[in-house]
Structure formats: C-alpha cells, structure tokens
Amino acid sequence: MSTRKTQTAKAAQTSQGNVPGGAMVYCGPSIRGVAKQYAVFSGEIPAALENKCREIPMLRGLIVPLARFAAVRNALEIKGTAEQIMFAEINKQL
C-alpha cells in the first residue's frame, strides 16, 4: 500500500469510534441536506451524515474530536496530507 493510502486509512481509523461523549467537528466538504463543513455536534453523528458515511466511508476520517480540529483544518491546506487527500477524494465522489 502506498504511503498516501496508508496515511488516509490510518486517519479514517483514528476518527472512528470517537463520537460518544465529546464534541466532534465534520471537516469534510459541505453536503447539501447532510452537513456543512466545520459543523460541530456532540453525542452521536447526525442521521443524515451517518447515512452518507455508509455510502462514502472515507467521510469518517474527517469527523474529528474538537481537540483535533485546528490540526486537521491546517492539514486540509497542505497538499499530500491524509486529510487533504481524503477531502479531494470525497469531493470526487459527491
């Protein structure tokens, strides 16, 4: 597996399961009727976003704990980071 794909897979795995109990931020592209970029929520992932995650599992990699928001937002601006790659791939699928 290439380094980029490995980084993307690790980022997606890291964010999974972090939702219960804390504030989370959706850092993916805005999806009409589903979620706006940088939407904050606590508890469970909203139903519309959860359904979209089933269609595009990579979305989970851009749902991060509030404590990681600044780092992820910065990583979205740097070409070649796992977050930037996921964002670009998600945009292609929308």
C-alpha positions as CSV (number, residue, x, y, z in Angstrom):
1,M,0.0,0.0,0.0
2,S,1.3,3.4,-0.9
3,T,2.3,5.9,1.9
4,R,-0.6,8.2,1.0
5,K,-3.2,5.4,1.1
6,T,-1.7,4.2,4.4
7,Q,-2.0,7.7,5.9
8,T,-5.5,8.0,4.6
9,A,-6.5,4.7,6.1
10,K,-4.9,5.5,9.5
11,A,-6.6,8.9,9.7
12,A,-10.0,7.2,8.9
13,Q,-9.4,4.6,11.6
14,T,-8.3,7.1,14.2
15,S,-11.5,9.1,14.0
16,Q,-13.9,6.1,14.1
17,G,-15.4,5.4,17.5
18,N,-14.5,8.8,18.9
19,V,-18.1,10.2,18.8
20,P,-19.6,9.2,22.2
21,G,-19.4,11.8,24.8
22,G,-17.4,14.6,23.2
23,A,-17.8,17.4,20.7
24,M,-16.9,16.4,17.2
25,V,-16.3,18.5,14.1
26,Y,-17.1,17.5,10.5
27,C,-14.2,18.7,8.4
28,G,-15.3,17.3,5.0
29,P,-16.8,19.3,2.2
30,S,-20.3,20.7,2.7
31,I,-23.0,18.3,1.5
32,R,-26.4,19.9,0.9
33,G,-29.0,18.4,3.3
34,V,-26.4,16.4,5.2
35,A,-23.8,18.6,6.8
36,K,-21.9,21.8,6.4
37,Q,-18.1,21.9,6.6
38,Y,-17.0,22.5,10.1
39,A,-20.3,21.6,11.7
40,V,-19.9,20.8,15.4
41,F,-22.0,18.2,17.2
42,S,-21.9,16.2,20.3
43,G,-23.1,12.7,21.1
44,E,-24.0,10.7,18.0
45,I,-23.3,11.5,14.4
46,P,-26.5,13.1,12.9
47,A,-28.5,10.5,11.0
48,A,-28.1,12.2,7.6
49,L,-24.3,12.3,8.0
50,E,-24.2,8.7,9.3
51,N,-26.2,7.5,6.2
52,K,-23.7,9.4,3.9
53,C,-20.8,7.8,5.8
54,R,-22.2,4.4,4.8
55,E,-22.1,5.5,1.2
56,I,-18.7,7.1,1.4
57,P,-16.8,5.6,4.4
58,M,-13.9,8.0,4.0
59,L,-16.1,10.7,5.4
60,R,-15.5,9.2,8.9
61,G,-11.8,10.3,8.6
62,L,-12.9,13.9,8.5
63,I,-15.1,13.7,11.6
64,V,-12.7,14.6,14.4
65,P,-12.8,15.4,18.1
66,L,-12.9,19.2,18.7
67,A,-9.4,19.0,20.3
68,R,-8.0,17.9,16.8
69,F,-10.0,20.5,14.8
70,A,-7.2,23.1,14.4
71,A,-4.6,20.5,13.3
72,V,-7.0,18.9,10.8
73,R,-8.1,22.2,9.4
74,N,-4.4,23.1,8.9
75,A,-3.7,19.7,7.3
76,L,-6.5,20.3,4.8
77,E,-4.5,23.1,3.4
78,I,-1.3,21.1,2.9
79,K,-1.1,19.1,-0.3
80,G,-0.3,15.4,0.3
81,T,-1.6,15.1,3.8
82,A,-4.0,12.3,4.6
83,E,-6.7,14.8,5.4
84,Q,-6.2,16.8,2.1
85,I,-6.3,13.5,0.1
86,M,-9.5,12.3,1.8
87,F,-11.1,15.7,1.2
88,A,-10.2,15.6,-2.5
89,E,-11.4,12.0,-2.9
90,I,-14.7,12.8,-1.2
91,N,-15.2,15.8,-3.5
92,K,-14.8,13.5,-6.5
93,Q,-17.5,11.1,-5.1
94,L,-20.1,13.8,-4.4
